[in-house]
Amino acid sequence: MNELEKARKIINEVDAEMARLFEKRMQASEMVASYKKEHALPILDTSRENEIISKNASFIENQAVREYYVQFLKETMAISRSYQSRLNEGIKVAYSGVPGAYAYIATKKLFPEGNPVSYSDFASAYNAVEKGECDACVLPIENSYAGDVGTVMDLIFSGSLYVNQVIDLEIVHNLMGVEAATLDSIKRVVSHPQALSQCAEFIEKHGYESEPFSNTAVAAQFVREKADTSIGAIASDETAKIFGLKIIENAVNTSRNNTTRFAVFSRAQNNVKSQGKMNNHFILTFTVKNEAGALAKTLDIIGAHGFNMRNLRSRPMKELLWSYYFYIEADGSIDTAEGKEMLRALGATTDRLRLAGTYQTRDIK
């Protein structure tokens, strides 16, 4: 046997072993896909992939070969993502609104492989997941301009679902109309009341009349159906594409710092441990006992266990007059010895305590 034959024999043996290991890896990918679907997590986890590449590349001693191994890892993980996407193509994601609305845009960004399902309001979308009609729902929890979305916070407190993802979606309002419409031809603009409020300076400057609609996408649909050059809608560029409208003026909102935080809810709680303390977050809702200093004691416990509160809100409880529950977002992993001890301590100072979600910071384009 010459050197070429020896080399080919080794390659054949390695290829056979690699085929066996590849199938084993893809079986593990099936388990990952199932977990991600159940916990409403994204197929792509960039930080996890970077962590794997950095760790596994260190096993390669030959520097010349290492860069090829990194490429091999990237391609292998891309194949794994593709397989997971195929398995999870059937994931149904509820949202409140219609195609083209900001909630729809957030849903498509979070679950590009999923099937968005429209519901008329926040509670209906939330209940669809509780009842098993959908696998997850995407709902807004806070806007930098308008503040908290109280209805959704109430669902977090009283419902059974868990928050497993949170993203920030920049809100950019554009004036749009039919193809022949211009700034001068527009006389009336239609949109959601918040969008109209956020664009009030632009509307007043041009002397437009305004009319509120239930949704920015519904307003855009109305403009398309009317086909009237005197009517314009204020909505996103994605909405313009969906309804075939022309953007007449970009970014007409007064504030350029307009962002909505959207949360992903599912029936199963996700536990996050990696990527550093400041990248992990959790949500607690609770009521305190009716005694002096009860709230202060509760907050002290959180701080004493090394968790930084990044958000504290109070909301009235509908079933009890002049009673309130509290909503907290904090930095750190709750699934640690320190986190579990904190929850035990909080149980002694609260009447009703719920770990409502755990999530990690992630960028999404």
For each residue, the residues with C-beta under 8 A, 3 or more apart:
1: 5 6 9
2: 5 6
3: 6 7
4: 7 8
5: 1 2 8 9
6: 1 2 3 9 10
7: 3 4 10 11
8: 4 5 11 12
9: 1 5 6 12 13
10: 6 7 13 14
11: 7 8 14 15
12: 8 9 15 16
13: 9 10 16 17
14: 10 11 17 18
15: 11 12 18 19
16: 12 13 19 20
17: 13 14 20 21
18: 14 15 21 22
19: 15 16 22 23
20: 16 17 23 24
21: 17 18 24 25
22: 18 19 25 26
23: 19 20 26 27
24: 20 21 27 28
25: 21 22 28 29 76 80
26: 22 23 29 30 80 83
27: 23 24 30 31
28: 24 25 31 32
29: 25 26 32 33 80 83 84
30: 26 27 33 34 83 87
31: 27 28 34 35
32: 28 29 35 36 80 84
33: 29 30 36 37 43 83 84 87 88
34: 30 31 37 38 87
35: 31 32 38 39 41
36: 32 33 39 40 41 42 43 84 88
37: 33 34 40 87 88 91 135
38: 34 35 135 266 267 268
39: 35 36 164 266 268 269 270
40: 36 37 93 135 136 164 165 264 265 266
41: 35 36 45 164 165 270
42: 36 45 110 111 165 362
43: 33 36 81 84 85 88 113
44: 49 81
45: 41 42 48 49 362
46: 49 50 362 363
47: 50 51 274 275 279 360 362
48: 45 51 52 274
49: 44 45 46 52 53 74 77
50: 46 47 53 54
51: 47 48 54 55 274 275
52: 48 49 55 56 73 77
53: 49 50 56 57 70 73 74
54: 50 51 57 58
55: 51 52 58
56: 52 53 59 69 73
57: 53 54 60 66 69 70 73
58: 54 55
59: 56
60: 57 65 66 69
61:
62: 65 66
63: 66
64: 67
65: 60 62 68 69
66: 57 60 62 63 69 70
67: 64 70 71
68: 65 71 72
69: 56 57 60 65 66 72 73
70: 53 57 66 67 73 74
71: 67 68 74 75
72: 68 69 75 76
73: 52 53 56 57 69 70 76 77
74: 49 53 70 71 77 78
75: 71 72 78 79
76: 25 72 73 79 80
77: 49 52 73 74 80 81
78: 74 75 81 82
79: 75 76 82 83
80: 25 26 29 32 76 77 83 84
81: 43 44 77 78 84 85
82: 78 79 85 86
83: 26 29 30 33 79 80 86 87
84: 29 32 33 36 43 80 81 87 88
85: 43 81 82 88 89 113
86: 82 83 89
87: 30 33 34 37 83 84
88: 33 36 37 43 84 85 91 113 114
89: 85 86 113 114 115
90: 115
91: 37 88 111 113 114 115 135 136
92: 114 115 117 133 134 135 136
93: 40 107 110 111 114 115 116 117 134 135 136 137 138
94: 116 117 119 124 125 126 128 129 133 134 136 137 138
95: 101 103 104 106 107 116 117 118 119 125 137 138 139
96: 103 118 119 120 121 122 124 125 139
97: 101 102 103 104 118 215 217
98: 101 104 118 215 217 218 221
99: 104 116 118 217 242
100: 104 105 216 217 220 221 235 236 238 239 242 243
101: 95 97 98 104 105 215 216 217 218 239
102: 97 105 106 140 169 171 216 236 260
103: 95 96 97 106 107 138 139 140 262
104: 95 97 98 99 100 101 107 108 116 118 217
105: 100 101 102 108 109 169 236 238
106: 95 102 103 109 110 138 140 167 169 260 262
107: 93 95 103 104 110 111 114 116 138
108: 104 105 111 112 116
109: 105 106 112 167 169 364 365
110: 42 93 106 107 114 138 165 167 262 264 364
111: 42 91 93 107 108 114 116 136 138
112: 108 109
113: 43 85 88 89 91
114: 88 89 91 92 93 107 110 111 135 136
115: 89 90 91 92 93
116: 93 94 95 99 104 107 108 111
117: 92 93 94 95 128 133 134
118: 95 96 97 98 99 104
119: 94 95 96 124 125 128
120: 96 124
121: 96 124 125
122: 96 125 126 139 149 151 152 155
123: 126 127 151 155
124: 94 96 119 120 121 127 128
125: 94 95 96 119 121 122 128 129 134 137 138 139
126: 94 122 123 129 130 137 139 152 155 159 161 265
127: 123 124 130 131
128: 94 117 119 124 125 131 133 134 137
129: 94 125 126 132 133 134 135 136 137 161 265 266 267
130: 126 127 159 160 161 267
131: 127 128
132: 129 267
133: 92 94 117 128 129
134: 92 93 94 117 125 128 129 137
135: 37 38 40 91 92 93 114 129 266
136: 40 91 92 93 94 111 114 129 264 265 266
137: 93 94 95 125 126 128 129 134 161 264 265
138: 93 94 95 103 106 107 110 111 125 262 263 264 265
139: 95 96 103 122 125 126 149 152 155 262 263 265
140: 102 103 106 143 149 152 260 261 262 263
141: 148 149 152 153 156 166 261 262 263
142: 147 148 149 260 261
143: 140 146 147 149 171 194 258 259 260 261
144: 257 258 259 260
145: 171 194 198 255 257 258
146: 143 194
147: 142 143
148: 141 142 153 313
149: 122 139 140 141 142 143 152 153
150: 153 154 315
151: 122 123 154 155
152: 122 126 139 140 141 149 155 156 263
153: 141 148 149 150 156 157 313 315 327
154: 150 151 157 158 315 318
155: 122 123 126 139 151 152 158 159 161
156: 141 152 153 159 163 283 285 327 356 357
157: 153 154 285 315 325 327 354 356
158: 154 155
159: 126 130 155 156
160: 130 267
161: 126 129 130 137 155 265 266 267
162: 265 266 267 268 269 270 356 357 358
163: 156 166 263 264 265 283 356 357 358 359
164: 39 40 41 264 265 266 268 269 270 357 358 359
165: 40 41 42 110 263 264 359 362
166: 141 163 261 262 263 264 281 359
167: 106 109 110 261 262 362 364
168: 259 260 261
169: 102 105 106 109 259 260 261 262
170: 258 259
171: 102 143 145 198 236 253 258 259 260
172: 236 237 250 251 253 258
173: 191 195 198 199 216 234 235 236 251 252 253 258
174: 234 235 236 237 240 247 248 249 250 251 252
175: 183 186 189 199 202 232 233 234 247 248 249 252
176: 220 223 232 233 234 235 239 240 245 246 247 248
177: 181 185 186 223 229 231 232 233 245 246 248
178: 181 223 224 227 228 229 245 246
179: 246
180: 185 229
181: 177 178 185 186 229 230 231 232 246 248
182: 185 186 229 248
183: 175 186 206 248 249
184:
185: 177 180 181 182 229 230
186: 175 177 181 182 183 189 206 208 229 230 231 232 248
187: 208 209 230 231
188: 208 209 210 211 230 231 232
189: 175 186 196 199 203 208 209 210 211 231 232 233 234
190: 210 211 212 213 219 222 223 231 232 233 234
191: 173 195 196 199 210 212 213 216 219 233 234 235
192: 195 196 212 213 214 215 216 219
193: 196 197 212
194: 143 145 146 197 198
195: 173 191 192 198 199 216 234 235 253
196: 189 191 192 193 199 200 203 210 212 234
197: 193 194 200
198: 145 171 173 194 195 253 254 255 258
199: 173 175 189 191 195 196 202 203 234 252 253 254
200: 196 197 203 204 254
201: 204 205 254
202: 175 199 205 206 249 252 253 254
203: 189 196 199 200 206 208 210
204: 200 201 207 208
205: 201 202
206: 183 186 202 203
207: 204
208: 186 187 188 189 203 204 232
209: 187 188 189
210: 188 189 190 191 196 203
211: 188 189 190
212: 190 191 192 193 196
213: 190 191 192 216 218 219 222
214: 192 218
215: 97 98 101 192 218 219
216: 100 101 102 173 191 192 195 213 219 220 233 234 235 236 239
217: 97 98 99 100 101 104 220 221 235 239 242 243
218: 98 101 213 214 215 221 222
219: 190 191 192 213 215 216 222 223 233 234 235
220: 100 176 216 217 223 224 233 235 239 240 242 243 245
221: 98 100 217 218 224 225 243
222: 190 213 218 219 225 226 231 233
223: 176 177 178 190 219 220 226 228 231 232 233 243 245
224: 178 220 221 227 243 244 245
225: 221 222
226: 222 223 231
227: 178 224
228: 178 223 231
229: 177 178 180 181 182 185 186
230: 181 185 186 187 188
231: 177 181 186 187 188 189 190 222 223 226 228
232: 175 176 177 181 186 188 189 190 208 223 248
233: 175 176 177 189 190 191 216 219 220 222 223 239 245
234: 173 174 175 176 189 190 191 195 196 199 216 219 252
235: 100 173 174 176 191 195 216 217 219 220 239 240
236: 100 102 105 171 172 173 174 216 239 240
237: 172 174 240 241 247 250
238: 100 105 241 242
239: 100 101 176 216 217 220 233 235 236 242 243 245
240: 174 176 220 235 236 237 243 244 245 246 247
241: 237 238 244
242: 99 100 217 220 238 239
243: 100 217 220 221 223 224 239 240
244: 224 240 241
245: 176 177 178 220 223 224 233 239 240
246: 176 177 178 179 181 240
247: 174 175 176 237 240 250
248: 174 175 176 177 181 182 183 186 232
249: 174 175 183 202 252
250: 172 174 237 247
251: 172 173 174 256
252: 173 174 175 199 202 234 249
253: 171 172 173 195 198 199 202 256 258
254: 198 199 200 201 202
255: 145 198 258
256: 251 253
257: 144 145
258: 143 144 145 170 171 172 173 198 253 255
259: 143 144 168 169 170 171
260: 102 106 140 142 143 144 168 169 171
261: 140 141 142 143 166 167 168 169
262: 103 106 110 138 139 140 141 166 167 169
263: 138 139 140 141 152 163 165 166 357 359
264: 40 110 136 137 138 163 164 165 166
265: 40 126 129 136 137 138 139 161 162 163 164
266: 38 39 40 129 135 136 161 162 164 270
267: 38 129 130 132 160 161 162
268: 38 39 162 164
269: 39 162 164 355 357 358
270: 39 41 162 164 266 358 359
271: 335 358
272: 275 280 333 335 358 359 360
273: 280 333 335 336
274: 47 48 51
275: 47 51 272 279 280 360
276: 279 280
277: 280 331 332 333
278: 331 332
279: 47 275 276 360 361
280: 272 273 275 276 277 331 332 333 358 359 360
281: 166 310 329 330 331 332 358 359 360 361
282: 329 330 332 333 334 339 355 357 358 359
283: 156 163 327 328 329 355 356 357 358 359
284: 327 328 330 346 353 354 355 356
285: 156 157 325 326 327 328 352 353 354 356
286: 298 325 326 328 346 350 351 352 353 354
287: 317 323 324 325 326 350 351 352
288: 294 295 298 326 349 350 351
289: 294 349 350 351
290: 294
291: 294
292:
293: 296 297
294: 288 289 290 291 297 298 349
295: 288 298 299 326
296: 293 299 300
297: 293 294 300 301 349
298: 286 288 294 295 301 302 326 346 349 350
299: 295 296 302 303 309 312
300: 296 297 303 304
301: 297 298 304 305 342 345 346 349
302: 298 299 305 307 309 328 330 342 346
303: 299 300 306 307 308 309
304: 300 301
305: 301 302 338 339 341 342 345
306: 303 332 338
307: 302 303 330 331 332 338 339 342
308: 303 330 331 332
309: 299 302 303 312 328 329 330
310: 281 329 330 331
311: 327 328 329 330
312: 299 309 326 327 328
313: 148 153 326 327 328
314: 324 325 326 327
315: 150 153 154 157 324 325 326 327
316: 322 323 324
317: 287 320 323 324 325
318: 154
319:
320: 317 323
321:
322: 316
323: 287 316 317 320
324: 287 314 315 316 317
325: 157 285 286 287 314 315 317 352
326: 285 286 287 288 295 298 312 313 314 315
327: 153 156 157 283 284 285 311 312 313 314 315
328: 283 284 285 286 302 309 311 312 313
329: 281 282 283 309 310 311
330: 281 282 284 302 307 308 309 310 311
331: 277 278 280 281 307 308 310
332: 277 278 280 281 282 306 307 308 336 338 339
333: 272 273 277 280 282 336 339 358
334: 282 339 340 342 343 355 358
335: 271 272 273 339 340 358
336: 273 332 333 339 340
337: 340 341
338: 305 306 307 332 341 342
339: 282 305 307 332 333 334 335 336 342 343
340: 334 335 336 337 343 344
341: 305 337 338 344 345
342: 301 302 305 307 334 338 339 345 346
343: 334 339 340 346 347 353 355
344: 340 341 347 348
345: 301 305 341 342 348 349
346: 284 286 298 301 302 342 343 349 350 353
347: 343 344 350 353
348: 344 345
349: 288 289 294 297 298 301 345 346
350: 286 287 288 289 298 346 347 353
351: 286 287 288 289
352: 285 286 287 325
353: 284 285 286 343 346 347 350
354: 157 284 285 286
355: 269 282 283 284 334 343 358
356: 156 157 162 163 283 284 285
357: 156 162 163 164 263 269 282 283
358: 162 163 164 269 270 271 272 280 281 282 283 333 334 335 355
359: 163 164 165 166 263 270 272 280 281 282 283
360: 47 272 275 279 280 281
361: 279 281
362: 42 45 46 47 165 167
363: 46
364: 109 110 167
365: 109
